[in-house]
Amino acid sequence: MELALECLAKSGHLRLRVTGASMLPKIRPGSYVSIRRASLAELTPGDVVLARTGHGVRLHRLVGIRGTGAEAVWITRGDNHAHFDPPLTSGQIVGVLSDVERPPRVSWFRRIARFA
């Protein structure tokens, strides 16, 4: 993941495959997302941001900004979660969602036929 974040920092763009379900129904597991580098001044509540955490990265919706300047904290939450994430500092936000490529839906018939 560190290499991917370095690519985002240098090129300004990153494409990732989503593994979790925290952003359902907007972003399904298996979707590919495009992330672009963005300044903090560009971000507004409602944007989906990529943030670095102690456990890797998290792609969640920005729901609020508390404080200003160096004292500001960024509040995020997964669309499929009832709880807010721990507050983020400005240095933890690394990009904003620019596009979602949904995976093709596989019918139940095709799933069963694969094992026959």
Secondary structure, DSSP 8 states (H G I E B T S, - for coil): -HHHHHHHHHHSEEEEE---STTTTTS-TT-EEEEE---GGG--TT-EEEEEETTEEEEEEEEEEES-GGG-EEEEE-TT-SS----B-GGGEEEEEEEEE------HHHHHHHH-
